Amino acid sequence: MDGHAVEVERGQRFEFGKNWAAFLETLSDRRIAESELSLRNMLRTQSLSGARFLDIGSGSGLFSLAARRLGAEVHSFDYDPHSVNCTRELKRRYFPDDADWTVESGSALDENYVRSLGQFDVVYSWGVLHHTGSMWQALANAATAVKPGGKLFISIYNDQGTASRRWKKVKKLYNELPRPLRFLVVWPTFWVLNWRSLVKDTLRGRPFHSIRNYGKDRGMSFWRDLIDWVGGYPFEVATPEQIFDFYQERGFSLARLRTCAGSLGCNEFVFEKLAQTAK
C-alpha cells in the first residue's frame, strides 16, 4: 500500500478524492461558470491568457478547469489518487489531448517536487494546505512556486480556539469509525451547522432555501462540502494575522482578503510576490 492508502486505512486521512468523484456526477455548466467568476473576482482579472497556473491539491479539478477555460496553461497535482483521477476526468471531458493542461500525482509537502515544477504566475490552493498534516511546511513550499510579481491564492481554516480543537476530535472520530457508522457523526453535524438557517428559512416561508442556494459563489455542492467538512482530516487552522505575517516574512504583500467573519470556515487570501524577492 502507498502512503496515502496506509493513512486512510489507519483512519489518519480522509479520502477527499472519493467525495469529489461523487461531486462530479452533479457538475453542471452553471457550477463551472461560477467557479470561473470566483477566480476572476478574487484575482481581479477577466482573463488568464498567457499565464501559468499551478493548482496545488486540485481535488475535483473544477478550478483547474476554470483556469484553463480562462486561458491559463495549467499544472494540476494532488496527493489523493482519486482526486488525480477526478481532475483527469474533467480534462478528458473538456480539454482532451490538451498540451497546456498537465495532471499528475504529487505532494505539497515534497519541497523538491514543488521546486521541480518551476514558478507560476498564479499558484492556487483553496482549502488544501491545512489538510496535509504539516500546514506550515506546505504553505512555505507553495511560496516557492510563485514567480516574482506573481500571485498566491489560498484559503485556510480560521482558528476558533477551543471550537477548532473540538472539531478536530470530531473529524478524527469520523475517520476512525467503520464506514457504516459514520452517519452517527454526519447527521449531528448537519443539524449543529444548519439548524439556524433551516429555522430562518422556514419562518420566511422558504424551506431549505439556504441549502438549495449553497455555494453559488464557487460552484460547490452543499452535501459534498458537508462530508468534506466532517471528514476533513488532518486538520489545522490559523488566524488571518498568522498567515499575513508568515507570507510578509517571505516577501509577499497582501492584495486581497476575504474572511469568514470569525466562523468555522476558511479565510481567503491573495498575495503578490514582490519582484525583488529571491525566495
N, C-alpha and C positions, 0 to 999 in steps of 0.2 A: 504494500500500500504506500502511496506517496504521502508527503507531509500533510497535505490538505485532508485526504481521506482519513488519516490517523487521527487528526484533530477532531473531525466530525464524529468518528466512531467513539472517541473518548468524551464527547459532549463538550468539547472545548471550542467549537466553532459552528456557527450557523451556516446552513447551506443556502447562501443568498441566491446562487445561480438557479436552483430548482424553483425558488419563488419567482424569479424573473422569467423563467420559462413559462410559468402559468400566466404571468402578466402579458407576454407576447401574444397569447391567444385572444386578448381583448384589445390589442393595439389597433388604433384607428388613425385615419388621416387627421382628425381633429387633434388627437394627442400629439402627433408628430408636429403639427403646426404650432401647438402650444409650447412644445419643447424648444422649437426654433425661436419663438418670441422670447422665451426666458433667456436664452443665450444673447440675443440681440439687446435686450433691455439691460442685463447685468454688465455686459461688455461694452455697452454704448456704441454699437456698430450695426449697420444694416447688412454687412457682408463680411465674410471671412475669406474672400477670394485672395489667393496668393499666400495665405497664412498656413503655417504648420501648427497642428492642433494635437496635443497629447491628452488622451483620456486615460487617467490612472484609475483602474478599477471600473471598467466600462459597464459592468452589470448587465442590464438588458440590452445595452448597445444603443438605446434611444438617443442619447445625447451625442454619441459618435455619429449616428445617422444625421442628427440635426446639424452638426458642424459640417459634415460632408455636403449636405444639401445647401448650406450657406457658402460653399465654395472652398472650404479648407482641405488641405492634404492632412489626412487623419491617421494617427497611430493609436490603436486601442490595445490595452492589455489588462488582464485580470488574473488573480491568484486562484480563483474558483473555476475549475474546468467547465462547469455548467454555464457560468457566466460567459466564458470564452465562446462556448457553443452558441449561446444566445446572440452575442454580437456577430458571430459569423453568419448566423441565420438571417439577421437583418441586412447584412452586407449582401448575402445571396439574393434576398428578395428585391433589394432596391439598387444595389450597385455591383452586380455580378462581374467578376473578372476586372475589377477596377484597380489599377495600379496605384492609385492615390489614397487607398484605404487599406492599411495593414492591421491585422488582428492576430494577437498571439498571447500565449501564457507568459506571465511574469509577476514578480512580487515588488510591491512598493518598498519593501524592506531590503531589497537587494540593491545596494548602492552601485555596485559595478554594472549591473544590468541597466539601471536607470541612466547612468552616465553614458553607457554604450549607445543609447538612442540619440544622443546629441541634444541640441537645445531647440526650443519651440517658441513660436510667437504667443501661443496660448497653452497653458497647462491647466487642465480641468480635472477636479477630483471632488465630486459632490457626495458627501455622506459616506466616505470610504475610509479615510485615513485613521479615523477613530475606531475602526474595526480590525485593524491589522494586528493588534496585540502589542505594538510598540509605536504609539502615535507620534511621539516627538521625533523619532528617527525617520518615520515616514514623511513627516512634514519637512524635515531637513532635506531628505532625498528629493522631494518634489521641487524644492527651491533650485536644486542644481540643474533641473531640466528647463528652466526658464531662461531665455536668452536676454541679454541686456536690452532694456526697452520693452520687453515682453510682459505678458500678464499671467497671473496665477489666480485662478478662480476656484475656491474651495468652500466647503461648508463643514462645520464641526459642531458636534452636540454641545449645547450650552451646559455649563456646570451649575447645577442646582444644589450643590452641597449634599446634605443627607438624603434628599429625594433622589439624586443621581445614584447614590450608593444603594438605595433600596431597589431602584430599577435594575442595577447591575445584578443583584441577587435574583430578581425575577427572571432575567434573561438567562442566567446560568442555570436556574431550575428548569426552564423550558427546554434547554438543550440536553440536560441530563435525563429528562423524563423519556420513557418509551413513547414512540410516535402516537400510538392510540390514546395516550393520556394527556397529550399536550393541550387539548381543548380546555383542560382544567386551569390552564394559565391564560389562554387566549380570550375566553369569554369574560372572565372577571376583568381583564384589562380593557376589553371593548367597552364595558359599562363604566369603568373608572374614568376612561378618557373621554367618553362621549355622552354621558347622561345629561350634562348641562345643555349641550346643543340639541339633543333629542327633545328635551323638555321645552326649550325655547321654540323649536320648530313646530312642535305640536300646539303650543299656545298661540302661535301665529297662524295656525291653520295650514302649515306647510310641512307635514310629517316627512322626516328624513331628507329635508331639503339640503342640509349641510353635507350629508353623505353623498347624495346624488351629484352635488356640485363640487365635490372634493377634487383638489389637485389641478384646477383649471389653469393655475399659473405655471405649472411644469409638465402637464400632461400625464400625471401619475394616477394610480389606482388606489382607492381607499382601502380595499381589503388587502391588497398586496403590501401596501405600506404599513398596515396594522401588523401583519405577520412579520414583516421586516423589523418593525419596532420591538415586538415581543421577543423575537428570536435573535435580534442583532447582537451577537457576542463573538469575539471580545468586544468590550465596550469601554471607551474612555471619553472624557469630557474636558472642556477648557473654557475659561472665561474669555470674552472678547479682548480684554486687556492683555491676557497671556499670549493670545495669538498675535495681536498687534505688536507687542514687544519682541516676540520671537522673530518675526519677519523684519522688523525695523533693524534689528541687530545684524541681519543678513543682507542688508542693502535694498530693502523693498520699501515702497511708500504705499499707503492705503488709498485706493482710488474709489472704492465703493464698499459700503457696509449695509447689510440688512439683518437686523437682529430678530430673534424670535420673541422679543419683549419679555424676557425672563422666564419663558415657558420651557417645556422639556424638548423642544425642537432644536433645529440647527441654526446657528448664526452663519450667514453667508458673507464671504469676503472676496473682493477683487483687489489684488495687489499688483503694483507695477515695479518691475526690477529696474533700479537706477542704472543708467547707461554706463556709469563709471565703475560699477562693482565688478569684481572678477570672480565672485563666488557663484 
